[in-house]
Amino acid sequence: MTTMTAVGSHAGLPIDSPDALQDVEVPIPELRPRDVLVRVEAVSVNPVDVKRRTGMRPSSEPTILGFDAAGVVHAVGSEATMFEVGDEVWYAGDVTRQGSNGEFHAVDERIVARKPASLGFVEAAALPLTTITAWETLSERFCMTSETTGDLLVLGAAGGVGSVLIQLAKRRTGVRVIGTASRDASRAWALDMGADAVVDHHHLRDQTLEVAPDGVDYVFSPHSAGNVDVYADIVRPFGHVTAIDEPEGLELVALKAKSIAWHWELMFTRSMFGVDMEAQGRMLADAAAMVDAGDLRTTLTTAIAGFDAKGLREAHRLVESGRMVGKVVVHR
C-alpha cells in the first residue's frame, strides 16, 4: 500500500462550498529519521485549522490540514526510539508539515506522547493543542508555579484553550481564575471547568473591576483587537498579558505607564524552529498523567462520526460559528 485516503483543500473557499474540503487519495507520508507514522483514529478542529484553510492560496496539490490527533503508531523512523508499533499516542502536530486529516500521519516523535489510558481516542483528540497552549502560557509566558497567587483573567473561558487553562491554573497554581462568557451555556461551562467567577466580555472593564477592584495580575487574550485599552485599565502595575491572536495594527503603548508585559504564545514555535521539541512531548505526558489521575478533564462536547470531507466540513462550520463550547472531534 503506497497511498491513503485523506481530506485536502486546494484553495481558501467558504466552508459551505463542497470544494472547501475534499476527499483525496495521496501518497502515504515518507518518514524522516525521528518520525513515527500514526494511523489516525480521531482529530479535533481548532480555530487555527479554520484560519489556515481560509487563508490558503489556490494550488494544484491538496494541502492536508489538521493538527490535533490521537491514534496508533503504525511504523517508526530509522532513528526513532521513543515509541513502538502499536503504541496509542496523542499530539498537536507541526504547522510546517502536512496535517493529521488523513488515514496516516507522519510526525516527529519528540512532540508526541502516549495518550491517557483512561480516555478513548475521541476524548483524547480534543486536548493536545489546547493543552500545550495553556501549559506554555502558564509555565513559560507567565512563569507560574504552585506558589503563584493573584488573579488570572481568561478571555474565551468556554473555548478550547480557555477550558484547559482554567483547569491547569486551578490544579497547578494558587491563582483565582476569572473567566469571560456571555451566554448561559458558556458561563455554566466555565464554572464547571473550575472558574471562580465569570464576567461578561461585553462589559469587560466594569465587570472585571467589580470582581477584582484592584485589577488582575494576568490576562489570557485570544481576542486582543479593541481590548488593549481595557487591559491597561484592569491589569495591575507590572502585570502580564499573553495573546494567541495577531490583530492587524495592534498598538500596545497604553500598557507602558503600568509597565504591563505583553507576551506572545504560539505552540508551533518549537517545531517551526526545532528548539527544545522534547518539551512538548513531556507536557503531553504530564497532561496524560493528570487525566488518568482525574485532575484534567477532556473538553470534548461534540463528536462527529465519519472521518471524511463531509464530517470535517461540519466540524469547521461549527468552529467558524464562534459559538462552540468546548471542542469538536471527528473520528472513524
C-alpha positions in Angstrom: 0.0 0.0 0.0 1.5 3.3 -1.1 -1.4 5.6 -1.0 -4.0 6.6 1.6 -7.3 8.5 1.9 -7.2 12.0 3.3 -9.2 15.2 3.4 -7.5 18.0 1.4 -8.0 21.6 0.3 -6.9 23.3 -2.9 -7.9 26.8 -2.0 -9.4 29.1 0.7 -13.0 28.6 -0.1 -16.1 29.2 2.1 -16.9 26.1 4.2 -20.3 25.8 2.5 -18.5 25.0 -0.7 -18.2 21.3 -1.3 -14.7 22.0 -2.6 -13.6 23.7 0.6 -12.5 20.3 1.9 -12.4 17.3 -0.4 -11.8 13.5 -0.1 -8.5 12.8 -1.9 -6.1 10.0 -2.5 -2.5 10.9 -1.7 0.8 9.1 -1.0 1.4 7.8 2.4 3.9 10.2 4.0 7.6 9.3 4.0 9.2 9.1 7.4 12.0 11.4 8.5 14.6 9.6 10.8 12.9 10.7 14.0 9.3 10.4 12.8 6.5 8.0 13.8 3.8 7.1 11.3 0.4 7.2 13.1 -2.8 5.6 11.9 -5.1 8.4 12.9 -8.3 7.5 14.7 -9.6 10.9 15.7 -8.8 14.6 15.1 -10.2 17.8 16.5 -10.7 21.1 14.7 -9.3 24.3 16.2 -9.6 27.9 15.1 -6.1 27.6 13.7 -7.4 25.0 11.3 -10.1 27.3 10.1 -7.7 30.2 9.8 -5.2 28.1 7.8 -8.0 26.8 5.4 -9.5 30.2 4.7 -6.1 31.8 4.1 -4.9 29.2 1.5 -3.8 30.2 -1.9 -5.0 28.1 -4.9 -2.9 25.1 -5.5 -3.0 22.1 -7.8 -1.7 19.8 -5.0 -4.0 19.3 -2.0 -3.0 20.6 1.4 -3.9 18.2 4.2 -5.0 20.2 7.2 -5.3 19.1 10.8 -3.1 19.3 14.0 -4.7 17.6 17.0 -4.7 13.8 16.6 -5.0 10.5 18.5 -4.1 7.2 17.0 -1.8 4.2 16.9 1.8 4.0 15.9 2.0 2.1 12.6 5.7 2.5 11.8 8.8 4.3 13.2 11.7 6.1 11.5 15.2 4.9 11.3 16.4 6.9 14.4 13.1 6.9 16.3 13.4 5.3 19.8 10.6 6.7 21.9 7.7 4.6 20.6 6.9 1.1 19.3 4.4 -0.1 16.7 1.0 -0.4 18.5 1.5 2.4 21.0 -1.5 4.6 21.4 -0.5 8.2 21.1 -1.7 11.8 21.0 -0.1 15.0 19.7 -0.8 18.5 18.3 1.2 18.5 15.1 3.5 20.8 13.2 2.4 23.7 11.1 5.3 23.3 8.6 4.2 19.8 7.5 1.1 18.1 6.1 -1.6 17.7 8.7 -3.4 14.9 10.5 -6.6 14.8 8.4 -5.7 11.6 6.7 -5.5 7.8 7.3 -1.9 8.1 8.2 0.2 11.0 9.5 4.0 11.4 9.9 5.0 13.4 13.0 8.3 13.9 14.9 8.3 11.6 17.9 9.6 14.4 20.1 6.3 16.2 20.1 4.3 13.0 20.7 3.3 11.3 23.9 1.3 8.2 24.9 -2.4 9.1 25.2 -4.1 8.9 28.6 -5.0 5.3 29.3 -8.4 6.4 30.7 -9.5 8.1 27.5 -10.6 6.7 24.2 -9.2 8.2 21.0 -12.2 10.6 20.6 -12.0 12.1 24.0 -8.2 12.3 23.8 -8.1 14.1 20.5 -9.8 17.1 21.9 -6.9 18.1 24.2 -3.4 18.2 22.8 -3.1 21.6 21.0 -5.1 23.5 23.6 -3.3 21.8 26.5 0.1 22.7 25.2 -1.0 26.3 24.5 -2.4 26.6 28.1 0.6 24.8 29.6 3.1 27.1 27.9 1.1 30.2 28.7 1.0 29.4 32.5 4.5 27.9 32.9 6.6 29.7 30.3 4.9 33.0 29.5 3.5 33.8 33.0 6.2 31.7 34.8 3.6 30.5 37.3 4.3 27.8 39.9 2.3 26.1 42.6 3.1 29.1 44.8 1.8 31.8 42.4 -1.2 33.8 43.6 -3.2 36.7 42.3 -5.9 37.0 39.7 -5.9 35.4 36.3 -8.5 36.7 33.7 -9.2 34.1 31.0 -11.0 35.6 27.9 -13.0 33.0 26.0 -13.2 30.8 29.0 -15.6 28.3 27.4 -13.3 27.9 24.3 -10.8 25.1 23.8 -7.8 26.8 25.3 -9.8 28.6 28.0 -11.3 25.4 29.2 -7.9 23.7 29.7 -6.3 26.9 31.0 -8.8 27.2 33.8 -8.3 23.5 34.8 -4.5 23.8 34.8 -4.5 27.1 36.7 -6.6 25.7 39.4 -4.6 22.4 39.7 -1.1 23.8 39.2 -1.1 27.3 40.7 -2.7 29.3 43.5 -4.4 31.9 41.4 -8.0 32.9 41.4 -9.5 32.4 37.9 -12.0 34.8 36.4 -13.4 33.7 33.1 -15.3 35.6 30.4 -18.5 34.4 28.8 -21.8 35.9 27.8 -24.2 33.0 27.1 -25.7 30.9 29.8 -24.2 27.7 28.3 -20.7 29.2 28.1 -21.0 30.6 31.6 -22.0 27.3 33.0 -19.2 25.5 31.2 -16.6 27.9 32.5 -17.8 27.4 36.1 -17.8 23.7 35.6 -14.2 23.8 34.4 -13.3 25.5 37.7 -13.5 29.2 37.2 -14.0 31.1 40.5 -16.1 33.8 38.8 -17.4 34.7 35.3 -17.8 38.1 33.8 -19.4 39.2 30.5 -16.9 40.1 27.9 -19.3 42.7 26.5 -18.8 44.6 29.8 -15.2 43.5 30.4 -13.8 46.6 32.2 -16.7 47.2 34.6 -17.5 43.6 35.5 -13.8 42.7 35.9 -13.3 45.6 38.3 -16.4 44.6 40.2 -14.8 41.2 40.9 -11.2 42.4 41.2 -11.4 46.1 42.3 -7.6 46.5 42.4 -7.2 44.9 39.0 -5.9 41.5 37.8 -2.4 40.3 37.6 -2.6 38.1 34.4 -4.7 38.2 31.3 -5.0 35.4 28.7 -6.1 37.1 25.5 -7.4 35.2 22.4 -9.4 38.3 21.4 -7.0 41.3 21.6 -8.5 43.6 19.0 -10.1 46.5 20.7 -9.2 45.3 24.2 -5.7 46.8 24.8 -7.1 50.0 26.4 -9.3 47.9 28.6 -6.3 45.8 29.7 -4.5 49.0 30.5 -7.3 49.8 32.9 -7.9 46.4 34.5 -4.3 45.0 34.8 -2.3 45.9 37.9 1.1 47.6 37.5 3.8 45.1 36.4 1.1 42.6 35.3 1.2 40.4 32.3 -0.9 39.7 29.2 -0.4 36.6 26.9 -2.0 36.8 23.5 -2.5 34.0 21.0 -4.0 36.1 18.2 -2.4 38.7 15.9 -4.8 41.5 15.1 -3.6 43.9 12.4 -2.3 47.2 13.6 -2.1 46.2 17.3 -1.0 49.2 19.4 0.4 48.5 22.9 1.6 51.9 24.1 -1.4 52.1 26.5 0.3 49.4 28.6 3.5 51.3 29.1 2.5 53.5 32.1 1.9 50.4 34.2 4.9 48.5 32.8 2.5 45.7 31.7 4.3 43.0 29.9 2.9 41.6 26.6 3.7 38.0 25.7 3.0 36.0 22.6 2.2 32.3 22.7 2.4 30.1 19.7 2.6 26.4 20.4 4.1 25.7 16.9 7.3 27.8 17.7 9.2 24.8 19.0 8.6 22.6 15.9 8.9 25.5 13.5 12.4 26.3 14.7 13.5 22.9 16.0 14.0 24.3 19.5 13.5 22.1 22.6 10.9 20.0 20.9 11.0 17.3 23.6 9.4 19.8 25.9 6.0 19.3 24.2 6.2 15.6 24.5 6.9 16.0 28.2 4.0 18.4 28.6 1.6 15.9 26.9 3.0 13.0 29.1 2.4 15.1 32.2 -1.1 16.1 31.0 -1.9 12.4 30.3 -0.9 11.6 33.9 -3.2 14.4 35.1 -6.0 13.0 33.1 -5.5 9.5 34.4 -5.4 10.9 38.0 -8.7 12.7 37.5 -7.1 16.2 37.6 -7.7 17.1 34.0 -10.9 16.5 32.0 -11.4 16.2 28.3 -13.1 19.2 26.8 -14.9 17.2 24.1 -18.5 18.4 23.6 -19.3 17.3 20.0 -18.2 14.1 18.3 -18.8 13.6 14.6 -18.6 10.1 13.2 -17.2 10.0 9.7 -13.6 10.8 9.1 -14.1 12.3 5.7 -14.7 15.7 4.0 -18.3 15.8 5.0 -17.5 15.3 8.7 -14.7 17.8 8.7 -16.7 20.4 6.8 -19.3 20.1 9.6 -16.6 20.5 12.3 -15.1 23.5 10.5 -18.6 25.0 10.3 -19.2 24.6 14.0 -15.8 26.2 14.9 -16.4 29.1 12.4 -19.8 29.8 14.1 -17.9 31.3 17.1 -20.4 29.6 19.4 -18.6 26.4 20.2 -18.4 25.4 23.9 -15.5 23.0 24.4 -14.2 21.1 21.4 -15.4 19.2 18.3 -13.8 15.9 17.3 -14.1 14.0 14.0 -13.4 10.3 14.2 -13.5 7.0 12.4 
